[in-house]
Amino acid sequence: MSDPSATPSGDTPPVTSATTSELPAFGWSGYAERVNGRFAMLGFVAVLLVEALSHDTFLHWAGLVP
């Protein structure tokens, strides 16, 4: 009896993410939201590092407030 989840010979399996079985997709998908959240966390940590290393607020460091 053959395995129903096996792909037929000649067909390549779809490329999935390394951390989930979801297919990478553009638009409002769970994968896109997860990646967006991870980049947001990296940006937030970067702002905290700038503030810690410069001993100044990010807005002042960036020149957005006097």
All heavy atoms as TSV, in Angstrom:
chain	resi	resn	atom	element	x	y	z
A	1	MET	N	N	0.842	-1.180	0.000
A	1	MET	CA	C	0.000	0.000	0.000
A	1	MET	C	C	0.882	1.236	0.000
A	1	MET	O	O	1.834	1.345	0.755
A	1	MET	CB	C	-0.884	-0.031	1.235
A	1	MET	CG	C	-2.003	0.900	1.195
A	1	MET	SD	S	-3.081	0.310	2.508
A	1	MET	CE	C	-4.552	0.988	2.146
A	2	SER	N	N	0.562	2.194	-0.819
A	2	SER	CA	C	1.399	3.381	-0.941
A	2	SER	C	C	0.977	4.439	0.076
A	2	SER	O	O	-0.148	4.484	0.536
A	2	SER	CB	C	1.321	3.945	-2.347
A	2	SER	OG	O	0.015	4.407	-2.588
A	3	ASP	N	N	1.938	5.313	0.397
A	3	ASP	CA	C	1.709	6.395	1.340
A	3	ASP	C	C	0.978	7.524	0.614
A	3	ASP	O	O	1.486	8.062	-0.368
A	3	ASP	CB	C	3.052	6.882	1.877
A	3	ASP	CG	C	2.905	7.970	2.926
A	3	ASP	OD1	O	1.776	8.172	3.415
A	3	ASP	OD2	O	3.922	8.589	3.255
A	4	PRO	N	N	-0.220	7.938	1.087
A	4	PRO	CA	C	-0.962	9.004	0.391
A	4	PRO	C	C	-0.293	10.364	0.492
A	4	PRO	O	O	-0.545	11.246	-0.314
A	4	PRO	CB	C	-2.327	9.020	1.072
A	4	PRO	CG	C	-2.144	8.328	2.369
A	4	PRO	CD	C	-0.978	7.400	2.209
A	5	SER	N	N	0.594	10.573	1.485
A	5	SER	CA	C	1.243	11.867	1.601
A	5	SER	C	C	2.478	11.980	0.724
A	5	SER	O	O	3.042	13.049	0.581
A	5	SER	CB	C	1.627	12.133	3.063
A	5	SER	OG	O	2.606	11.187	3.479
A	6	ALA	N	N	2.921	10.873	0.139
A	6	ALA	CA	C	4.100	10.903	-0.723
A	6	ALA	C	C	3.748	11.570	-2.047
A	6	ALA	O	O	2.644	11.430	-2.557
A	6	ALA	CB	C	4.610	9.496	-0.969
A	7	THR	N	N	4.708	12.296	-2.597
A	7	THR	CA	C	4.474	12.963	-3.872
A	7	THR	C	C	4.780	11.996	-5.002
A	7	THR	O	O	5.680	11.162	-4.897
A	7	THR	CB	C	5.366	14.206	-4.018
A	7	THR	OG1	O	6.722	13.811	-3.878
A	7	THR	CG2	C	5.028	15.234	-2.966
A	8	PRO	N	N	4.055	12.066	-6.092
A	8	PRO	CA	C	4.339	11.195	-7.232
A	8	PRO	C	C	5.723	11.490	-7.794
A	8	PRO	O	O	6.244	12.585	-7.654
A	8	PRO	CB	C	3.252	11.549	-8.252
A	8	PRO	CG	C	2.263	12.386	-7.538
A	8	PRO	CD	C	2.910	12.912	-6.302
A	9	SER	N	N	6.314	10.519	-8.413
A	9	SER	CA	C	7.660	10.715	-8.966
A	9	SER	C	C	7.619	11.811	-10.024
A	9	SER	O	O	6.694	11.916	-10.816
A	9	SER	CB	C	8.177	9.416	-9.568
A	9	SER	OG	O	7.331	9.010	-10.621
A	10	GLY	N	N	8.639	12.640	-10.009
A	10	GLY	CA	C	8.702	13.739	-10.956
A	10	GLY	C	C	8.177	15.039	-10.397
A	10	GLY	O	O	8.532	16.107	-10.865
A	11	ASP	N	N	7.313	14.997	-9.392
A	11	ASP	CA	C	6.794	16.221	-8.770
A	11	ASP	C	C	7.691	16.608	-7.604
A	11	ASP	O	O	8.106	15.772	-6.819
A	11	ASP	CB	C	5.369	16.021	-8.248
A	11	ASP	CG	C	4.355	15.920	-9.367
A	11	ASP	OD1	O	4.707	16.289	-10.496
A	11	ASP	OD2	O	3.234	15.466	-9.095
A	12	THR	N	N	7.983	17.888	-7.513
A	12	THR	CA	C	8.774	18.363	-6.378
A	12	THR	C	C	7.824	18.866	-5.312
A	12	THR	O	O	6.801	19.484	-5.620
A	12	THR	CB	C	9.722	19.500	-6.806
A	12	THR	OG1	O	8.951	20.553	-7.359
A	12	THR	CG2	C	10.745	19.011	-7.808
A	13	PRO	N	N	8.138	18.603	-4.042
A	13	PRO	CA	C	7.251	19.087	-2.982
A	13	PRO	C	C	7.317	20.606	-2.888
A	13	PRO	O	O	8.323	21.209	-3.252
A	13	PRO	CB	C	7.823	18.431	-1.719
A	13	PRO	CG	C	9.226	18.106	-2.049
A	13	PRO	CD	C	9.272	17.867	-3.536
A	14	PRO	N	N	6.256	21.255	-2.421
A	14	PRO	CA	C	6.271	22.717	-2.296
A	14	PRO	C	C	7.293	23.152	-1.253
A	14	PRO	O	O	7.544	22.445	-0.284
A	14	PRO	CB	C	4.849	23.064	-1.864
A	14	PRO	CG	C	4.296	21.813	-1.300
A	14	PRO	CD	C	5.005	20.677	-1.985
A	15	VAL	N	N	7.883	24.305	-1.469
A	15	VAL	CA	C	8.879	24.846	-0.550
A	15	VAL	C	C	8.149	25.456	0.637
A	15	VAL	O	O	7.254	26.274	0.467
A	15	VAL	CB	C	9.746	25.912	-1.251
A	15	VAL	CG1	C	10.745	26.496	-0.284
A	15	VAL	CG2	C	10.441	25.312	-2.452
A	16	THR	N	N	8.525	25.038	1.832
A	16	THR	CA	C	7.907	25.574	3.036
A	16	THR	C	C	8.954	26.283	3.875
A	16	THR	O	O	10.144	26.208	3.609
A	16	THR	CB	C	7.260	24.458	3.874
A	16	THR	OG1	O	8.272	23.514	4.228
A	16	THR	CG2	C	6.166	23.739	3.109
A	17	SER	N	N	8.494	26.961	4.894
A	17	SER	CA	C	9.393	27.656	5.805
A	17	SER	C	C	10.140	26.652	6.660
A	17	SER	O	O	9.697	25.525	6.853
A	17	SER	CB	C	8.571	28.592	6.690
A	17	SER	OG	O	9.362	29.101	7.727
A	18	ALA	N	N	11.268	27.065	7.222
A	18	ALA	CA	C	12.048	26.178	8.082
A	18	ALA	C	C	11.372	25.969	9.433
A	18	ALA	O	O	11.619	24.976	10.100
A	18	ALA	CB	C	13.442	26.749	8.283
A	19	THR	N	N	10.512	26.892	9.848
A	19	THR	CA	C	9.898	26.805	11.169
A	19	THR	C	C	8.442	26.388	11.146
A	19	THR	O	O	7.863	26.159	12.197
A	19	THR	CB	C	10.008	28.154	11.887
A	19	THR	OG1	O	9.354	29.145	11.108
A	19	THR	CG2	C	11.453	28.548	12.108
A	20	THR	N	N	7.835	26.285	9.994
A	20	THR	CA	C	6.426	25.928	9.918
A	20	THR	C	C	6.157	25.189	8.617
A	20	THR	O	O	6.956	25.231	7.693
A	20	THR	CB	C	5.537	27.196	9.999
A	20	THR	OG1	O	4.177	26.804	9.923
A	20	THR	CG2	C	5.821	28.167	8.883
A	21	SER	N	N	5.041	24.525	8.564
A	21	SER	CA	C	4.693	23.812	7.339
A	21	SER	C	C	3.893	24.683	6.372
A	21	SER	O	O	3.511	24.228	5.305
A	21	SER	CB	C	3.879	22.563	7.679
A	21	SER	OG	O	2.676	22.933	8.322
A	22	GLU	N	N	3.653	25.947	6.752
A	22	GLU	CA	C	2.913	26.856	5.876
A	22	GLU	C	C	3.760	27.251	4.673
A	22	GLU	O	O	4.971	27.364	4.765
A	22	GLU	CB	C	2.536	28.126	6.628
A	22	GLU	CG	C	1.566	27.936	7.753
A	22	GLU	CD	C	1.272	29.255	8.445
A	22	GLU	OE1	O	1.103	30.263	7.739
A	22	GLU	OE2	O	1.235	29.271	9.668
A	23	LEU	N	N	3.112	27.475	3.566
A	23	LEU	CA	C	3.800	27.973	2.379
A	23	LEU	C	C	4.011	29.472	2.516
A	23	LEU	O	O	3.093	30.181	2.921
A	23	LEU	CB	C	2.978	27.696	1.123
A	23	LEU	CG	C	2.826	26.239	0.725
A	23	LEU	CD1	C	1.870	26.126	-0.444
A	23	LEU	CD2	C	4.160	25.645	0.373
A	24	PRO	N	N	5.220	29.973	2.225
A	24	PRO	CA	C	5.401	31.429	2.242
A	24	PRO	C	C	4.457	32.087	1.248
A	24	PRO	O	O	4.321	31.627	0.117
A	24	PRO	CB	C	6.851	31.615	1.819
A	24	PRO	CG	C	7.506	30.311	2.098
A	24	PRO	CD	C	6.443	29.268	1.907
A	25	ALA	N	N	3.780	33.131	1.676
A	25	ALA	CA	C	2.818	33.801	0.807
A	25	ALA	C	C	2.848	35.297	1.076
A	25	ALA	O	O	3.188	35.732	2.168
A	25	ALA	CB	C	1.408	33.266	1.053
A	26	PHE	N	N	2.497	36.070	0.067
A	26	PHE	CA	C	2.396	37.509	0.224
A	26	PHE	C	C	0.975	37.860	0.620
A	26	PHE	O	O	0.040	37.131	0.352
A	26	PHE	CB	C	2.763	38.220	-1.076
A	26	PHE	CG	C	4.217	38.070	-1.431
A	26	PHE	CD1	C	4.610	37.183	-2.404
A	26	PHE	CD2	C	5.186	38.807	-0.772
A	26	PHE	CE1	C	5.940	37.030	-2.731
A	26	PHE	CE2	C	6.524	38.671	-1.083
A	26	PHE	CZ	C	6.901	37.777	-2.072
A	27	GLY	N	N	0.809	39.004	1.260
A	27	GLY	CA	C	-0.524	39.445	1.645
A	27	GLY	C	C	-0.822	39.109	3.093
A	27	GLY	O	O	0.073	38.905	3.911
A	28	TRP	N	N	-2.093	39.029	3.425
A	28	TRP	CA	C	-2.524	38.787	4.789
A	28	TRP	C	C	-2.517	37.294	5.074
A	28	TRP	O	O	-3.534	36.626	5.070
A	28	TRP	CB	C	-3.920	39.355	5.015
A	28	TRP	CG	C	-3.967	40.831	4.882
A	28	TRP	CD1	C	-4.357	41.545	3.792
A	28	TRP	CD2	C	-3.574	41.795	5.864
A	28	TRP	NE1	N	-4.237	42.884	4.026
A	28	TRP	CE2	C	-3.759	43.066	5.290
A	28	TRP	CE3	C	-3.091	41.707	7.154
A	28	TRP	CZ2	C	-3.473	44.228	5.989
A	28	TRP	CZ3	C	-2.805	42.871	7.837
A	28	TRP	CH2	C	-3.002	44.105	7.251
A	29	SER	N	N	-1.344	36.752	5.328
A	29	SER	CA	C	-1.240	35.338	5.680
A	29	SER	C	C	-0.554	35.222	7.033
A	29	SER	O	O	0.116	36.158	7.492
A	29	SER	CB	C	-0.434	34.578	4.627
A	29	SER	OG	O	0.916	34.987	4.635
A	30	GLY	N	N	-0.701	34.089	7.662
A	30	GLY	CA	C	-0.057	33.868	8.949
A	30	GLY	C	C	1.451	33.957	8.842
A	30	GLY	O	O	2.122	34.489	9.735
A	31	TYR	N	N	1.994	33.456	7.745
A	31	TYR	CA	C	3.447	33.495	7.535
A	31	TYR	C	C	3.945	34.935	7.444
A	31	TYR	O	O	4.904	35.305	8.093
A	31	TYR	CB	C	3.801	32.725	6.266
A	31	TYR	CG	C	5.278	32.732	5.954
A	31	TYR	CD1	C	6.143	31.852	6.575
A	31	TYR	CD2	C	5.804	33.629	5.031
A	31	TYR	CE1	C	7.492	31.856	6.295
A	31	TYR	CE2	C	7.156	33.653	4.750
A	31	TYR	CZ	C	7.999	32.758	5.384
A	31	TYR	OH	O	9.335	32.780	5.112
A	32	ALA	N	N	3.256	35.767	6.660
A	32	ALA	CA	C	3.664	37.163	6.490
A	32	ALA	C	C	3.565	37.920	7.813
A	32	ALA	O	O	4.441	38.723	8.138
A	32	ALA	CB	C	2.805	37.835	5.420
A	33	GLU	N	N	2.529	37.664	8.582
A	33	GLU	CA	C	2.365	38.340	9.862
A	33	GLU	C	C	3.447	37.916	10.848
A	33	GLU	O	O	3.944	38.732	11.627
A	33	GLU	CB	C	0.978	38.062	10.438
A	33	GLU	CG	C	-0.136	38.716	9.647
A	33	GLU	CD	C	-0.004	40.227	9.604
A	33	GLU	OE1	O	0.210	40.844	10.663
A	33	GLU	OE2	O	-0.090	40.786	8.511
A	34	ARG	N	N	3.820	36.642	10.825
A	34	ARG	CA	C	4.873	36.162	11.720
A	34	ARG	C	C	6.207	36.815	11.385
A	34	ARG	O	O	6.934	37.271	12.268
A	34	ARG	CB	C	4.982	34.641	11.616
A	34	ARG	CG	C	5.883	34.023	12.649
A	34	ARG	CD	C	5.894	32.504	12.586
A	34	ARG	NE	N	4.555	31.952	12.724
A	34	ARG	CZ	C	3.889	31.349	11.726
A	34	ARG	NH1	N	4.441	31.214	10.551
A	34	ARG	NH2	N	2.689	30.874	11.928
A	35	VAL	N	N	6.534	36.889	10.103
A	35	VAL	CA	C	7.789	37.517	9.686
A	35	VAL	C	C	7.772	39.003	10.033
A	35	VAL	O	O	8.768	39.547	10.526
A	35	VAL	CB	C	8.029	37.289	8.173
A	35	VAL	CG1	C	9.195	38.118	7.669
A	35	VAL	CG2	C	8.266	35.822	7.901
A	36	ASN	N	N	6.648	39.669	9.804
A	36	ASN	CA	C	6.522	41.089	10.131
A	36	ASN	C	C	6.722	41.321	11.628
A	36	ASN	O	O	7.404	42.265	12.040
A	36	ASN	CB	C	5.154	41.607	9.692
A	36	ASN	CG	C	5.030	43.094	9.850
A	36	ASN	OD1	O	5.995	43.819	9.728
A	36	ASN	ND2	N	3.814	43.543	10.141
A	37	GLY	N	N	6.168	40.470	12.447
A	37	GLY	CA	C	6.327	40.588	13.891
A	37	GLY	C	C	7.772	40.412	14.320
A	37	GLY	O	O	8.264	41.103	15.215
A	38	ARG	N	N	8.476	39.505	13.686
A	38	ARG	CA	C	9.883	39.277	14.024
A	38	ARG	C	C	10.739	40.485	13.655
A	38	ARG	O	O	11.630	40.879	14.411
A	38	ARG	CB	C	10.394	38.017	13.340
A	38	ARG	CG	C	9.787	36.765	13.954
A	38	ARG	CD	C	10.192	35.520	13.233
A	38	ARG	NE	N	9.556	34.363	13.860
A	38	ARG	CZ	C	9.508	33.174	13.318
A	38	ARG	NH1	N	10.055	32.954	12.143
A	38	ARG	NH2	N	8.917	32.188	13.945
A	39	PHE	N	N	10.478	41.082	12.499
A	39	PHE	CA	C	11.219	42.287	12.119
A	39	PHE	C	C	10.886	43.452	13.045
A	39	PHE	O	O	11.755	44.267	13.371
A	39	PHE	CB	C	10.960	42.668	10.662
A	39	PHE	CG	C	11.780	41.887	9.692
A	39	PHE	CD1	C	11.173	41.060	8.763
A	39	PHE	CD2	C	13.161	41.971	9.688
A	39	PHE	CE1	C	11.933	40.331	7.864
A	39	PHE	CE2	C	13.935	41.254	8.796
A	39	PHE	CZ	C	13.319	40.422	7.876
A	40	ALA	N	N	9.645	43.540	13.501
A	40	ALA	CA	C	9.261	44.596	14.443
A	40	ALA	C	C	10.006	44.424	15.760
A	40	ALA	O	O	10.459	45.408	16.362
A	40	ALA	CB	C	7.749	44.577	14.671
A	41	MET	N	N	10.151	43.177	16.220
A	41	MET	CA	C	10.891	42.934	17.456
A	41	MET	C	C	12.357	43.325	17.304
A	41	MET	O	O	12.949	43.914	18.220
A	41	MET	CB	C	10.776	41.467	17.864
A	41	MET	CG	C	9.420	41.084	18.398
A	41	MET	SD	S	9.358	39.405	19.001
A	41	MET	CE	C	8.996	38.519	17.499
A	42	LEU	N	N	12.945	43.020	16.155
A	42	LEU	CA	C	14.334	43.411	15.911
A	42	LEU	C	C	14.485	44.927	15.913
A	42	LEU	O	O	15.453	45.465	16.467
A	42	LEU	CB	C	14.817	42.850	14.574
A	42	LEU	CG	C	15.133	41.367	14.536
A	42	LEU	CD1	C	15.453	40.924	13.110
A	42	LEU	CD2	C	16.281	41.044	15.461
A	43	GLY	N	N	13.543	45.637	15.307
A	43	GLY	CA	C	13.583	47.091	15.289
A	43	GLY	C	C	13.442	47.676	16.682
A	43	GLY	O	O	14.131	48.639	17.034
A	44	PHE	N	N	12.577	47.101	17.491
A	44	PHE	CA	C	12.385	47.593	18.848
A	44	PHE	C	C	13.655	47.401	19.675
A	44	PHE	O	O	14.079	48.300	20.409
A	44	PHE	CB	C	11.203	46.874	19.504
A	44	PHE	CG	C	10.842	47.408	20.849
A	44	PHE	CD1	C	10.225	48.637	20.977
A	44	PHE	CD2	C	11.127	46.685	21.986
A	44	PHE	CE1	C	9.894	49.147	22.224
A	44	PHE	CE2	C	10.807	47.176	23.236
A	44	PHE	CZ	C	10.193	48.408	23.354
A	45	VAL	N	N	14.295	46.242	19.536
A	45	VAL	CA	C	15.550	45.995	20.259
A	45	VAL	C	C	16.636	46.948	19.768
A	45	VAL	O	O	17.440	47.446	20.561
A	45	VAL	CB	C	15.971	44.516	20.109
A	45	VAL	CG1	C	17.381	44.285	20.608
A	45	VAL	CG2	C	14.990	43.618	20.847
A	46	ALA	N	N	16.665	47.236	18.467
A	46	ALA	CA	C	17.657	48.170	17.931
A	46	ALA	C	C	17.469	49.561	18.532
A	46	ALA	O	O	18.449	50.237	18.873
A	46	ALA	CB	C	17.558	48.226	16.412
A	47	VAL	N	N	16.224	50.016	18.676
A	47	VAL	CA	C	15.958	51.323	19.285
A	47	VAL	C	C	16.413	51.323	20.744
A	47	VAL	O	O	17.017	52.296	21.217
A	47	VAL	CB	C	14.463	51.691	19.168
A	47	VAL	CG1	C	14.107	52.870	20.056
A	47	VAL	CG2	C	14.113	51.999	17.730
A	48	LEU	N	N	16.151	50.247	21.461
A	48	LEU	CA	C	16.601	50.171	22.851
A	48	LEU	C	C	18.125	50.222	22.949
A	48	LEU	O	O	18.680	50.867	23.843
A	48	LEU	CB	C	16.070	48.899	23.509
A	48	LEU	CG	C	14.567	48.839	23.765
A	48	LEU	CD1	C	14.186	47.487	24.349
A	48	LEU	CD2	C	14.119	49.957	24.672
A	49	LEU	N	N	18.810	49.537	22.024
A	49	LEU	CA	C	20.274	49.567	22.014
A	49	LEU	C	C	20.807	50.971	21.725
A	49	LEU	O	O	21.769	51.417	22.354
A	49	LEU	CB	C	20.821	48.579	20.989
A	49	LEU	CG	C	20.807	47.115	21.408
A	49	LEU	CD1	C	21.214	46.225	20.245
A	49	LEU	CD2	C	21.707	46.893	22.596
A	50	VAL	N	N	20.187	51.671	20.775
A	50	VAL	CA	C	20.611	53.041	20.460
A	50	VAL	C	C	20.457	53.926	21.687
A	50	VAL	O	O	21.348	54.708	22.019
A	50	VAL	CB	C	19.806	53.600	19.262
A	50	VAL	CG1	C	19.947	55.108	19.166
A	50	VAL	CG2	C	20.248	52.937	17.976
A	51	GLU	N	N	19.333	53.796	22.386
A	51	GLU	CA	C	19.113	54.615	23.577
A	51	GLU	C	C	20.095	54.257	24.686
A	51	GLU	O	O	20.596	55.132	25.378
A	51	GLU	CB	C	17.675	54.471	24.059
A	51	GLU	CG	C	16.677	55.148	23.145
A	51	GLU	CD	C	15.276	55.191	23.719
A	51	GLU	OE1	O	15.035	54.643	24.817
A	51	GLU	OE2	O	14.403	55.783	23.060
A	52	ALA	N	N	20.394	52.981	24.850
A	52	ALA	CA	C	21.316	52.568	25.912
A	52	ALA	C	C	22.743	53.011	25.619
A	52	ALA	O	O	23.460	53.439	26.520
A	52	ALA	CB	C	21.258	51.058	26.086
A	53	LEU	N	N	23.162	52.913	24.369
A	53	LEU	CA	C	24.539	53.248	24.024
A	53	LEU	C	C	24.778	54.755	23.909
A	53	LEU	O	O	25.870	55.230	24.193
A	53	LEU	CB	C	24.935	52.557	22.719
A	53	LEU	CG	C	24.992	51.025	22.783
A	53	LEU	CD1	C	25.275	50.439	21.410
A	53	LEU	CD2	C	26.021	50.553	23.790
A	54	SER	N	N	23.765	55.501	23.491
A	54	SER	CA	C	23.950	56.947	23.319
A	54	SER	C	C	23.542	57.749	24.554
A	54	SER	O	O	23.794	58.947	24.604
A	54	SER	CB	C	23.155	57.443	22.110
A	54	SER	OG	O	21.767	57.372	22.371
A	55	HIS	N	N	22.876	57.108	25.526
A	55	HIS	CA	C	22.369	57.780	26.727
A	55	HIS	C	C	21.470	58.957	26.349
A	55	HIS	O	O	21.519	60.016	26.968
A	55	HIS	CB	C	23.513	58.248	27.628
A	55	HIS	CG	C	24.396	57.132	28.070
A	55	HIS	ND1	N	23.982	56.180	28.965
A	55	HIS	CD2	C	25.660	56.800	27.723
A	55	HIS	CE1	C	24.950	55.316	29.160
A	55	HIS	NE2	N	25.993	55.664	28.404
A	56	ASP	N	N	20.683	58.780	25.318
A	56	ASP	CA	C	19.759	59.805	24.843
A	56	ASP	C	C	18.530	59.099	24.287
A	56	ASP	O	O	18.578	57.914	23.966
A	56	ASP	CB	C	20.429	60.638	23.748
A	56	ASP	CG	C	19.811	62.012	23.597
A	56	ASP	OD1	O	18.851	62.326	24.312
A	56	ASP	OD2	O	20.316	62.765	22.739
A	57	THR	N	N	17.420	59.823	24.155
A	57	THR	CA	C	16.221	59.201	23.582
A	57	THR	C	C	16.410	59.008	22.087
A	57	THR	O	O	17.183	59.725	21.430
A	57	THR	CB	C	14.973	60.067	23.828
A	57	THR	OG1	O	15.115	61.283	23.107
A	57	THR	CG2	C	14.769	60.333	25.307
A	58	PHE	N	N	15.705	58.036	21.534
A	58	PHE	CA	C	15.832	57.760	20.107
A	58	PHE	C	C	15.373	58.944	19.268
A	58	PHE	O	O	15.986	59.284	18.266
A	58	PHE	CB	C	15.026	56.515	19.731
A	58	PHE	CG	C	15.014	56.241	18.253
A	58	PHE	CD1	C	16.126	55.686	17.622
A	58	PHE	CD2	C	13.911	56.566	17.475
A	58	PHE	CE1	C	16.129	55.453	16.262
A	58	PHE	CE2	C	13.911	56.329	16.106
A	58	PHE	CZ	C	15.026	55.772	15.507
A	59	LEU	N	N	14.275	59.574	19.678
A	59	LEU	CA	C	13.747	60.706	18.905
A	59	LEU	C	C	14.743	61.862	18.867
A	59	LEU	O	O	14.911	62.519	17.841
A	59	LEU	CB	C	12.414	61.168	19.469
A	59	LEU	CG	C	11.263	60.170	19.344
A	59	LEU	CD1	C	10.014	60.703	20.044
A	59	LEU	CD2	C	10.973	59.857	17.892
A	60	HIS	N	N	15.431	62.106	19.979
A	60	HIS	CA	C	16.440	63.170	20.014
A	60	HIS	C	C	17.670	62.750	19.202
A	60	HIS	O	O	18.237	63.537	18.462
A	60	HIS	CB	C	16.821	63.509	21.456
A	60	HIS	CG	C	17.702	64.701	21.555
A	60	HIS	ND1	N	19.059	64.608	21.737
A	60	HIS	CD2	C	17.418	66.028	21.475
A	60	HIS	CE1	C	19.573	65.823	21.768
A	60	HIS	NE2	N	18.597	66.703	21.604
A	61	TRP	N	N	18.076	61.482	19.359
A	61	TRP	CA	C	19.232	60.965	18.626
A	61	TRP	C	C	19.003	61.045	17.117
A	61	TRP	O	O	19.906	61.360	16.349
A	61	TRP	CB	C	19.489	59.514	19.045
A	61	TRP	CG	C	20.588	58.843	18.318
A	61	TRP	CD1	C	21.921	58.918	18.593
A	61	TRP	CD2	C	20.463	57.992	17.183
A	61	TRP	NE1	N	22.624	58.147	17.706
A	61	TRP	CE2	C	21.771	57.566	16.816
A	61	TRP	CE3	C	19.377	57.526	16.427
A	61	TRP	CZ2	C	22.000	56.717	15.752
A	61	TRP	CZ3	C	19.629	56.680	15.360
A	61	TRP	CH2	C	20.932	56.290	15.038
A	62	ALA	N	N	17.780	60.772	16.673
A	62	ALA	CA	C	17.441	60.795	15.254
A	62	ALA	C	C	17.205	62.216	14.736
A	62	ALA	O	O	17.028	62.424	13.543
A	62	ALA	CB	C	16.207	59.941	14.990
A	63	GLY	N	N	17.165	63.203	15.630
A	63	GLY	CA	C	16.958	64.583	15.233
A	63	GLY	C	C	15.516	64.951	14.970
A	63	GLY	O	O	15.217	65.926	14.292
A	64	LEU	N	N	14.575	64.174	15.529
A	64	LEU	CA	C	13.168	64.437	15.298
A	64	LEU	C	C	12.576	65.413	16.313
A	64	LEU	O	O	11.530	66.014	16.062
A	64	LEU	CB	C	12.370	63.127	15.312
A	64	LEU	CG	C	12.781	62.131	14.214
A	64	LEU	CD1	C	12.052	60.819	14.392
A	64	LEU	CD2	C	12.490	62.704	12.842
A	65	VAL	N	N	13.225	65.547	17.465
A	65	VAL	CA	C	12.802	66.527	18.462
A	65	VAL	C	C	14.054	67.298	18.910
A	65	VAL	O	O	15.158	66.745	18.901
A	65	VAL	CB	C	12.129	65.868	19.693
A	65	VAL	CG1	C	10.828	65.209	19.311
A	65	VAL	CG2	C	13.036	64.899	20.384
A	66	PRO	N	N	13.885	68.550	19.270
A	66	PRO	CA	C	15.069	69.350	19.685
A	66	PRO	C	C	15.627	68.918	21.028
A	66	PRO	O	O	15.072	68.314	21.815
A	66	PRO	CB	C	14.547	70.768	19.741
A	66	PRO	CG	C	13.079	70.705	19.608
A	66	PRO	CD	C	12.709	69.335	19.175
